[in-house]
Amino acid sequence: MKSCKEMSAVWSISERRVREFCEEGKIPGAVKLGRQWQIPDGAERPADSRIVTGRYVKSGGANGRKPLPVGISDYIRAQSEYYYVDKTLLIRDFLDRKALVSLFTRPRRFGKTLNMDMLRVFFEISDEDTGRYFADKAIWQCGEEYRCHQGKYPVIFLTFKDVKYDSWQATFAKISGLLQEEFGRHSELGNSDRLAKYEKEYFEKVLNGEADEVELSSSLQKLSKMLTVHYNKAPIIIIDEYDTPIQEGYSKEFYDEIVGFMRNFFSGAFKDNSNLSYGFLTGILRIAQESIFSGLNNLAVSSVMDEEYDGYFGFTKQEVGEMLSYYGASDKADELRNWYDGYFFGSKEIYNPWSVINYLSKGCLPQAYWVNTGKNEVLEDVLDAATDDISEKLYSLLRGEPVIARIDQNVVYRSLADDPANIYSLLLVAGYLKTVKKVLQGDGAWLCEVAIPNRETAAVYKSEILSHLMQIGAMRRATANKIAESLYARDTKKLQDGIEEYMKNSISFYDAGAEGFYHGLVLGLIALMDNQYRIRSNRESGDGRYDICMIPRDNKYPAILMELKWNKELNEENLDALSAEALNQINVKGYDAEIRTEGIADNIKFGIAFSGKKVKIRTE
């Protein structure tokens, strides 16, 4: 009988792989005695079923084209089985800069996990020649000074993208499981003759799921030391979506526990760790250094505002053009741009990669694909504290108007609700806004002109932000439909009933009571109809400025003009008179001049009066 170490020499593979064969039951006669496997002397090496380039290449879609990588974050599979957009020059740019620890902050579903797995495959020591996965990629053409790093480092890789639980106990259990799996990926350490007995005992404790919170908080530091000793080479540590459990902790009220753990966890890995070659982290928010990365002065941050690495997350215009040509859909370029383009990372124009891939895979069907990929629950806490000024600006954004905002990249989760103005910083880094113009301020913040990037994001904006502000969730869907149907049918009673029903279900929103407030309320309700109408507000027409005008996108619908009035504590008779005054103002001022200029003959005019939670509507 031979040990795993002895058989690894016979078969010319790693000891770790031999142990995996034993655990998978692929070596007849292998038995485990205590913690060690014993293998029959004449055992044959099992076939290695792991994925290699081209082994599982599919026949492709129509006309023999490769399928699109919907939801694929495994680099080896993505580049061999699917259409792959080459982002390997990220490796070149990193090696040129050689930052010890790099943090990349980008919105969800912009390719962070796939890029981190690409880095893992490129740098990690392996039994296989993993250089084959890069031989036809851009990085391989950059020369030996870059190729010499390929396959030369042990790598610790963790992704926290699925650590989404309601309690600290469940979150810790998941993190413990992820560490257990990662320690298992380095099973060669369990039999290493270079490690001390106490190190092997700690390794086995984590591997068996027996380590407690304190012990696991130093697990990255200890694992990196063991890998350095075993391989005589300091490892690379990659943490993907590091802030997902922190975000959950904030919204589910175990923020102190998760931050306390993560501060020690990351400090041991990245602060003054001599057993570290390089570190990579990804996330949505930067999170101020004093909160998590205390004293980590070697952290190089690449955010949506920075030009470094600006083309490596998301698709560039050129990359999208090549994809459209490959799939025979170049005629869809304008539609694709309107729906999924518009982001600016650094100085580059970027398309949402998740949505582009789904759009093409669905036969070029334009939909809001990104909205279904997750929910940023922190927005709810921030929106609860939104001021009237912020609410007004959010309505302006939804109407397609840019607003001026101060963007602070050092936002900490705990501070979001303390200063509601931080909502713009969160919306920008989370992918809900783009920067139209930006000016760096003396304190490191940016003064920006921000806007909604594209049609898809506008749909996401309505469903996740506007719906929260307007309490659409509390209003039955039938009520929303009633408002839309009543506008089409010119049914003032149905429209009045719908608005009153909404107001009754949203009583907490009616403390302020002023015309500007009701103006925003109506804009919020009709904004849900912007697929049928171009919605305009407070624009000059005729001899004055109308309140709201809805220009139909299709001539089968009528144009709609609304004039709003408000006063305190009106009885029914006076409220009715105020609605008549509003309707008369539309005619006297000639507010329909803009509609006539658009060549639209059919229009509906509404005079709407509010007082408290009461509403009266007149039309002609």
KEGU-483508 format. One line per 4 residues: number of its first residue (from 1); for each residue x, y, z of C-alpha. Coordinates in Angstrom, 3 decimals. Each point is the difference from the previous one (the first is absolute). Layout:
REM KEGU-483508
NUM> X,Y,Z | ...
REM end
This chain:
REM KEGU-483508
1> 0.000,0.000,0.000 | 1.147,3.539,-0.763 | -0.860,3.408,1.438 | -1.519,2.849,-2.027
5> 3.388,1.698,-0.029 | 1.696,-3.105,-1.409 | -2.685,-0.513,-2.667 | 0.199,3.653,-1.013
9> 3.646,-0.622,-0.975 | -0.919,-3.170,-1.900 | -2.848,1.656,-1.939 | 1.711,3.412,-0.381
13> -2.944,1.915,1.434 | -0.477,1.906,3.228 | -0.570,-1.650,3.326 | -3.209,2.003,0.268
17> -1.356,-1.538,-3.197 | 0.827,-3.519,1.199 | -1.910,0.667,3.206 | -2.967,1.300,-2.014
21> -0.002,-3.221,-2.064 | -0.122,-1.992,3.239 | -2.834,2.082,1.453 | -1.963,-0.309,-3.264
25> 0.314,-3.818,0.130 | 1.891,-0.179,-3.300 | 2.892,-2.178,1.237 | -1.047,-3.631,0.602
29> 1.386,-1.377,3.252 | 0.924,3.387,1.503 | -0.739,0.138,3.724 | 0.212,2.774,2.578
33> 1.919,-0.801,3.145 | -0.509,2.799,2.481 | 0.581,3.180,-2.014 | 2.166,-1.592,-2.674
37> -0.948,-1.881,-3.160 | 1.776,-3.247,-0.935 | 0.029,-1.017,-3.677 | 0.775,-3.446,-1.530
41> 3.478,-0.107,-1.576 | -1.205,-0.897,-3.495 | -2.958,2.439,-0.126 | -0.532,1.760,-3.328
45> -0.447,3.739,-0.213 | -3.708,0.848,-0.494 | -1.073,2.080,-2.989 | -0.127,3.697,0.907
49> -3.531,1.224,-0.735 | 0.687,3.646,0.702 | -0.841,2.463,-2.749 | 2.770,0.714,-2.490
53> -0.052,2.277,-3.002 | -2.363,-1.196,-2.696 | -1.078,-3.174,1.779 | -3.590,1.063,0.547
57> -0.335,2.484,-2.815 | -3.606,0.072,-1.095 | -1.073,-0.122,-3.607 | -1.153,3.581,0.388
61> -3.244,1.729,-0.825 | -1.488,0.804,-3.356 | 2.464,-0.071,-2.899 | 2.656,-1.650,2.187
65> 0.623,3.090,2.126 | 1.134,-0.396,3.588 | -2.736,0.417,2.627 | -0.062,3.072,2.196
69> 1.351,-0.294,3.571 | -3.180,0.799,1.939 | 0.917,-0.223,3.687 | 3.418,-1.613,-0.635
73> 2.701,1.203,2.394 | 2.438,-2.921,-0.462 | 2.836,1.294,-2.195 | 1.026,-3.385,-1.437
77> -3.547,-0.817,-1.071 | -0.751,3.529,-1.187 | 3.011,0.230,-2.316 | -0.245,-3.561,-1.350
81> -3.721,-0.692,-0.333 | -1.540,3.430,-0.513 | 0.471,3.312,-1.765 | 2.662,1.679,2.122
85> 0.841,3.692,0.058 | 3.756,0.097,0.623 | 0.791,1.954,3.169 | 3.434,-1.545,0.613
89> 1.845,3.288,-0.462 | -1.205,0.745,3.517 | 2.901,-2.286,1.009 | 2.488,2.099,-1.970
93> -1.217,3.260,1.489 | 0.159,-1.434,3.503 | 3.532,-1.369,-0.442 | 1.112,3.367,-1.345
97> -1.326,1.751,3.135 | 0.798,-2.755,2.502 | -2.280,1.352,2.733 | 0.262,-2.288,3.012
101> -3.764,0.032,0.653 | -2.540,1.065,-2.654 | -3.708,0.662,0.591 | -2.330,0.165,-3.025
105> -3.436,1.519,0.680 | -2.642,-0.450,-2.702 | -3.774,-0.635,-0.135 | -1.338,-3.531,0.276
109> 0.127,-2.196,-3.097 | 2.773,1.974,-1.678 | 2.439,-2.923,-0.262 | 1.833,0.265,3.319
113> -0.176,-3.690,0.926 | 1.010,-1.194,-3.485 | 2.995,2.353,0.010 | 1.099,-1.168,3.442
117> -0.241,-3.639,-1.091 | 2.079,0.930,-3.060 | 2.685,1.376,2.327 | -0.143,-3.182,2.062
121> 0.457,-2.271,-3.011 | 2.827,2.149,-1.380 | 2.072,0.258,3.176 | -0.757,-3.264,1.826
125> 2.445,-2.887,0.210 | -1.639,-3.035,-1.599 | 0.711,-3.557,-1.083 | -1.196,0.935,-3.455
129> 1.556,2.360,-2.485 | -2.570,2.752,0.588 | 1.886,2.229,-2.413 | -2.049,-1.708,-2.717
133> -3.028,1.991,1.172 | 1.807,3.237,-0.900 | 2.022,-0.987,-3.073 | -2.508,1.623,-2.383
137> -0.763,2.962,2.258 | 1.363,3.534,-0.090 | 2.180,-0.415,3.109 | 2.055,-2.731,-1.659
141> 1.060,2.346,-2.767 | 1.428,2.488,2.514 | 3.273,-1.844,0.452 | 1.939,-2.222,2.354
145> 0.140,2.633,2.740 | -3.722,-0.684,0.555 | -0.121,-3.686,-0.935 | 2.660,-0.803,2.596
149> -2.553,0.684,2.758 | -2.436,-2.582,-1.336 | -0.572,-2.958,2.318 | 2.628,1.104,2.525
153> -1.968,0.908,3.138 | -2.158,-1.839,2.529 | -3.393,1.722,0.059 | -2.650,0.438,2.699
157> -3.356,0.710,-1.634 | -3.275,0.828,1.765 | -3.212,1.435,-1.417 | -2.587,1.439,2.368
161> -2.587,0.722,-2.694 | -2.466,-2.524,1.461 | 0.479,0.888,3.686 | -3.471,1.484,0.429
165> -1.604,-1.002,3.291 | -2.259,1.575,2.599 | 2.174,-0.604,3.076 | 3.627,0.066,1.057
169> -0.183,-3.663,1.033 | -1.063,-1.110,-3.497 | 2.489,2.372,-1.645 | 2.881,-1.305,2.104
173> -0.998,-3.590,-0.750 | 0.135,0.754,-3.747 | 3.380,1.739,0.254 | 1.282,-2.920,2.050
177> -1.157,-2.376,-2.743 | 1.707,2.042,-2.712 | 3.264,-0.024,1.944 | -0.343,-3.727,0.559
181> -0.322,-0.510,-3.758 | 2.972,2.245,-0.752 | 2.186,-1.779,2.545 | -1.112,-3.243,-1.645
185> 1.158,1.347,-3.353 | 3.471,0.112,1.537 | -0.122,-3.494,1.512 | 3.689,-0.524,-0.793
189> 0.748,2.051,3.112 | -1.424,-2.711,2.237 | 2.912,-2.291,-0.868 | 2.684,2.611,-0.564
193> 3.288,-0.885,1.653 | 0.849,3.720,0.109 | -2.737,0.997,2.421 | 0.146,-0.177,3.768
197> -2.297,-2.343,1.889 | -2.093,2.859,1.429 | -0.509,1.411,-3.490 | -1.267,-3.348,-1.282
201> -2.312,-0.276,2.993 | -1.449,3.444,-0.738 | -0.355,-0.953,-3.661 | -1.937,-3.149,0.894
205> -2.176,1.925,2.450 | -1.154,2.384,-2.723 | -0.289,-2.840,-2.503 | -2.277,-1.909,2.368
209> -2.186,3.059,0.717 | 1.046,0.146,3.664 | 1.596,3.479,0.115 | -1.794,2.710,1.973
213> -0.496,3.675,-0.883 | 3.269,1.176,1.528 | 2.000,-2.749,-1.699 | -1.577,0.652,-3.397
217> 0.588,3.755,0.227 | 3.714,-0.725,-0.449 | -0.466,-2.778,-2.567 | 1.207,1.982,-3.032
221> 3.153,1.051,1.816 | 0.766,-3.568,1.117 | -0.848,-1.609,-3.333 | 2.200,2.489,-1.855
225> 2.904,-0.811,2.327 | -0.449,-3.762,-0.475 | -0.115,0.378,-3.785 | 3.130,2.158,0.061
229> 1.881,-2.605,2.033 | -1.223,-2.930,-2.125 | 0.625,1.561,-3.428 | 2.791,2.382,0.985
233> -2.113,2.634,-1.748 | -2.409,2.482,1.599 | -3.576,-0.442,-1.236 | -2.405,2.314,-1.785
237> -3.236,0.610,1.940 | -3.184,0.727,-1.971 | -3.224,1.024,1.772 | -2.967,0.461,-2.343
241> -3.041,2.101,1.042 | 1.544,0.671,3.386 | -2.740,2.432,1.033 | -3.051,-2.231,-0.636
245> -0.156,-1.366,3.590 | 0.735,3.503,1.328 | -2.954,1.393,-1.941 | -2.200,-2.791,1.348
249> 1.233,0.759,3.514 | -1.002,3.626,-0.398 | -3.499,-0.716,-1.296 | -0.633,-2.988,2.314
253> 1.405,1.651,3.143 | 3.135,-2.025,0.703 | 2.361,2.655,-1.352 | 2.229,0.172,3.100
257> 0.557,-3.770,-0.010 | 0.892,-0.291,-3.686 | 2.221,3.103,0.002 | 1.798,-1.178,3.145
261> 0.739,-3.363,-1.610 | 0.961,1.419,-3.393 | 2.344,2.597,1.510 | 2.123,-2.764,1.559
265> -0.476,-2.321,-2.971 | 1.281,2.520,-2.570 | 2.617,1.542,2.277 | 1.738,-3.337,0.422
269> -0.058,-0.595,-3.740 | 0.962,3.389,-1.401 | 1.569,2.177,2.709 | 3.740,-0.531,0.552
273> -0.282,-3.604,-1.210 | 3.451,-1.101,-1.151 | -1.599,-3.160,-1.396 | -1.866,1.811,-2.755
277> 1.078,0.486,-3.603 | -3.082,1.928,-1.106 | -3.582,0.516,1.129 | -3.135,0.641,-2.042
281> -3.459,0.945,1.256 | -3.217,0.891,-1.781 | -3.218,1.560,1.249 | -2.632,2.635,-0.669
285> 0.974,2.537,2.681 | 3.476,1.057,0.925 | -0.793,0.285,3.741 | 2.259,2.436,1.790
289> 3.380,-1.380,0.945 | -0.448,0.761,3.676 | -3.087,-2.223,0.048 | 1.394,-3.266,-1.385
293> 3.543,0.457,-1.297 | 1.333,1.770,3.063 | 3.553,1.156,-0.587 | 0.231,-1.653,-3.408
297> 2.003,2.677,-1.791 | 0.912,-2.213,-2.947 | -3.571,-0.298,-1.337 | -0.385,1.199,-3.618
301> -3.670,0.659,-0.775 | -1.458,-0.057,-3.514 | -3.553,1.368,-0.014 | -2.449,1.077,-2.695
305> 1.582,3.466,0.217 | 3.552,-1.146,-0.775 | 1.636,-0.492,-3.391 | 2.233,-2.893,1.101
309> -1.551,-3.299,-1.114 | -3.008,1.929,-1.387 | -0.618,-2.352,-2.945 | 0.273,-3.357,1.786
313> -3.366,-0.171,1.749 | -2.971,0.175,-2.361 | 0.116,0.083,-3.808 | 1.506,2.825,-2.036
317> -1.602,1.344,-3.173 | 2.512,-1.892,-2.158 | -0.608,-3.277,1.846 | -3.766,0.341,-0.411
321> 0.416,0.759,-3.702 | 2.023,-3.187,-0.454 | -2.628,-2.038,1.855 | -2.820,1.386,-2.132
325> 1.938,-0.798,-3.172 | 0.768,-3.565,1.181 | -3.665,-0.708,0.734 | -1.295,1.713,-3.145
329> -1.778,2.752,1.936 | 1.875,3.143,-1.052 | -3.311,1.586,-0.975 | -0.960,-0.026,3.700
333> 2.835,2.323,1.041 | -2.225,3.031,0.646 | -2.545,-1.938,2.040 | 2.735,-1.661,2.033
337> 1.660,3.356,0.677 | -3.239,1.658,1.135 | -0.780,-2.804,2.401 | 3.355,-1.064,1.458
341> 2.695,2.615,-0.763 | 0.641,3.286,1.752 | 2.293,-0.906,2.904 | 3.294,1.819,0.357
345> 2.789,-1.728,1.925 | 2.949,2.359,0.140 | 0.040,1.419,-3.513 | -1.467,-3.015,-1.810
349> -3.558,-0.512,-1.188 | -1.216,-3.341,1.341 | -2.938,-2.327,-0.750 | -1.629,-2.165,2.670
353> 1.492,-3.456,-0.834 | -2.701,-2.060,1.717 | -2.740,1.712,-1.968 | 1.838,-0.087,-3.340
357> 0.552,-3.755,0.340 | -3.610,-0.637,0.989 | -1.324,2.277,-2.763 | 1.891,-1.943,-2.685
361> -0.816,-3.393,1.516 | -3.720,0.888,-0.008 | -0.006,0.809,-3.706 | 0.543,3.749,0.469
365> -2.997,0.500,2.259 | 0.427,3.291,1.913 | -0.911,-0.456,3.664 | 1.260,1.059,3.406
369> 2.148,-3.082,0.643 | 2.160,1.600,2.674 | -2.904,0.686,2.384 | -0.394,-3.717,0.734
373> 3.616,-0.576,1.058 | -0.296,1.242,3.566 | -1.346,2.736,2.235 | 2.028,2.649,1.752
377> -1.848,0.028,3.305 | 2.125,2.842,1.340 | -2.002,2.277,-2.299 | -3.088,-0.540,2.126
381> 1.726,1.318,3.115 | 1.321,3.021,-1.871 | -3.276,0.795,-1.739 | -1.823,-0.113,3.313
385> 2.058,3.023,1.008 | -0.200,1.825,-3.355 | -0.759,3.719,0.303 | -2.456,1.889,-2.200
389> 2.938,1.405,-1.980 | 1.381,-3.461,-0.681 | -3.429,-1.326,-0.983 | -0.442,2.887,-2.433
393> 3.399,-0.715,-1.565 | -0.855,-3.687,-0.354 | -3.153,0.936,-1.897 | 2.104,2.286,-2.210
397> 2.339,-2.899,-0.758 | -2.921,-2.187,-0.967 | -1.154,2.663,-2.446 | 3.404,-0.222,-1.695
401> 1.438,3.159,1.530 | 3.542,0.028,1.467 | 0.532,1.254,3.557 | 3.040,1.304,1.868
405> 1.238,-2.229,2.827 | 3.048,-0.369,2.203 | 1.491,-3.479,-0.342 | 1.978,-1.307,2.966
409> 1.729,-3.319,-0.657 | 0.797,-0.535,3.678 | -3.603,-0.677,0.992 | -0.433,-2.406,2.905
413> -3.256,-1.966,0.224 | -0.741,1.293,3.466 | 0.254,3.620,-1.190 | -2.448,-0.311,-2.897
417> -3.131,0.665,2.003 | 1.798,2.664,2.062 | 0.459,2.146,-3.115 | -2.676,-0.696,-2.655
421> 2.076,1.920,-2.585 | 2.238,-3.087,-0.117 | -2.745,-1.657,-2.006 | 1.546,1.361,-3.206
425> 3.344,-1.589,0.806 | -1.724,-3.310,0.602 | -2.116,0.235,-3.148 | 3.080,0.766,-2.086
429> 2.190,-2.858,1.204 | -2.970,-2.399,-0.039 | -0.654,0.713,-3.701 | -3.167,2.087,0.219
433> 1.670,3.230,-1.155 | 2.722,1.147,-2.380 | 2.277,3.021,0.160 | -0.597,2.516,-2.772
437> 2.603,2.456,1.329 | 2.302,-0.189,2.997 | 2.366,2.371,1.825 | 2.343,-1.197,2.742
441> -0.269,1.992,3.232 | 2.757,0.810,2.476 | -1.256,-2.519,2.567 | 0.138,-2.908,-2.461
445> -3.722,-0.017,-0.744 | -1.424,0.669,-3.474 | -2.553,2.602,-1.008 | -1.921,-1.721,-2.774
449> -2.835,0.448,-2.414 | -1.748,-3.372,0.145 | -2.791,-1.565,-2.056 | -1.710,-3.323,-0.636
453> 2.151,-1.948,-2.501 | -2.547,-1.738,-2.233 | -3.526,-1.371,-0.415 | 0.685,-3.162,1.965
457> 1.310,1.904,2.989 | -3.021,2.294,-0.151 | -2.185,-3.100,0.331 | 2.093,-1.223,2.937
461> -0.170,3.488,1.483 | -3.780,-0.028,-0.138 | -0.377,-3.440,1.501 | 2.551,0.332,2.809
465> 0.233,3.716,0.774 | -3.103,1.777,-1.188 | -2.232,-2.817,1.235 | 1.508,0.412,3.463
469> -0.441,3.770,0.032 | -3.561,-0.284,-1.237 | -0.865,-3.021,2.156 | -1.151,-1.880,-3.098
473> 0.418,-3.212,1.953 | -2.803,1.100,2.326 | -2.249,0.889,-2.896 | -1.671,-2.977,-1.641
477> 0.992,-0.599,-3.608 | -3.651,0.442,-0.899 | 0.232,3.589,1.231 | 2.984,0.752,-2.232
481> -1.801,-1.536,-2.946 | -3.109,2.040,0.836 | 1.956,3.266,-0.314 | 1.485,-0.987,-3.370
485> -3.328,-1.250,-1.379 | -1.865,3.091,1.148 | 2.423,2.282,-1.848 | -0.469,-1.918,-3.228
489> -3.789,-0.108,0.413 | -0.324,3.634,1.153 | -1.872,-1.364,3.009 | 0.430,2.707,2.643
493> -1.934,-1.871,2.670 | 2.197,-3.082,-0.372 | 3.134,2.178,0.017 | -1.213,1.850,3.088
497> -0.807,-3.271,1.774 | 3.436,-1.391,-0.857 | 1.877,3.019,1.344 | -2.127,0.116,3.140
501> 0.577,-3.701,0.597 | 3.725,0.553,-0.335 | -0.100,2.909,2.420 | -1.914,-1.963,2.606
505> 2.583,-2.807,-0.161 | 2.872,2.470,0.337 | -1.153,2.279,2.795 | 3.504,0.503,1.430
509> 0.968,1.803,-3.195 | -2.527,2.803,0.458 | 1.297,1.963,2.956 | 1.616,2.764,-2.113
513> -2.908,0.804,-2.331 | 1.109,2.550,-2.588 | -0.453,0.304,-3.755 | 3.575,-1.118,-0.670
517> -0.639,-3.146,1.998 | -3.133,-0.915,-1.972 | 1.836,0.816,-3.221 | 2.620,-2.600,0.952
521> -2.681,-2.478,0.993 | -1.725,0.163,-3.404 | 3.330,-0.132,-1.833 | 0.879,-3.120,1.964
525> -3.232,-1.723,-0.908 | 0.052,0.802,-3.716 | 3.734,-0.734,-0.250 | -1.025,-3.657,0.029
529> -1.509,0.656,-3.464 | 3.095,1.363,-1.737 | 0.072,-2.885,-2.472 | -3.070,1.607,-1.613
533> 0.765,3.679,0.695 | 2.844,2.491,0.102 | -0.667,1.817,3.251 | 0.842,3.694,0.288
537> -0.337,2.307,2.978 | 0.014,3.773,0.619 | 0.740,1.003,-3.600 | -0.924,3.174,-1.835
541> -2.884,-0.315,-2.446 | -2.443,2.630,-1.224 | -0.125,2.879,2.475 | 1.364,-1.795,3.037
545> 1.453,-3.191,1.466 | -2.162,-3.099,0.265 | 0.367,-2.414,2.900 | 0.082,-3.350,-1.822
549> -0.235,-0.999,-3.657 | -0.018,-3.569,-1.322 | 1.010,-0.327,-3.666 | -0.995,-3.385,-1.488
553> 2.743,-2.159,-1.510 | -2.648,-1.515,-2.271 | -2.694,2.097,-1.709 | -2.693,-2.456,1.053
557> 0.101,1.633,3.448 | -1.165,3.570,0.731 | 2.275,2.638,1.492 | -0.776,0.883,3.617
561> 0.309,3.388,1.742 | -0.309,0.403,3.769 | -0.210,3.149,2.108 | 0.159,-0.493,3.787
565> -1.344,2.228,2.764 | 0.160,-0.298,3.778 | -1.378,1.725,3.070 | -0.542,-0.776,3.656
569> -3.187,-1.380,1.575 | -2.341,0.463,-2.963 | -3.555,-1.360,0.061 | -1.371,-1.925,-2.969
573> -1.537,3.072,-1.648 | 3.185,2.065,0.179 | 2.122,-2.957,-1.103 | -2.212,-0.418,-3.079
577> 0.334,3.712,-0.771 | 3.792,-0.251,0.289 | 0.094,-2.886,-2.508 | -2.123,2.090,-2.408
581> 2.500,2.857,0.397 | 2.881,-2.357,-0.815 | -1.749,-1.283,-3.150 | -0.858,3.525,-1.116
585> 3.648,1.065,0.398 | 1.067,-2.625,-2.576 | -2.290,1.580,-2.574 | 0.604,3.649,0.895
589> 3.782,-0.390,-0.070 | -0.006,-2.150,-3.145 | 2.074,-2.765,1.555 | -0.876,-2.316,-2.918
593> 2.258,2.014,-2.358 | 2.858,-2.482,0.426 | -2.325,-2.907,-0.761 | -1.203,1.656,-3.201
597> 3.628,0.630,-1.004 | 0.605,-3.748,0.349 | -2.816,-0.547,-2.514 | -2.283,-1.747,2.496
601> -3.679,0.809,-0.499 | -1.545,-2.075,2.797 | 0.617,1.119,3.565 | -1.521,-0.255,3.448
605> 0.104,2.822,2.561 | -0.222,-0.639,3.723 | -0.484,2.614,2.728 | 0.922,-1.665,3.294
609> -0.530,1.536,3.443 | 1.375,-1.342,3.300 | -0.716,0.745,3.631 | 1.478,-2.336,2.586
613> -0.914,-3.510,-1.148 | -2.898,1.176,-2.146 | 0.172,0.443,-3.762 | -2.393,1.352,-2.649
617> 0.563,-0.359,-3.756 | -1.621,1.750,-2.965 | 0.664,-0.736,-3.644 | -0.914,0.936,-3.535
REM end
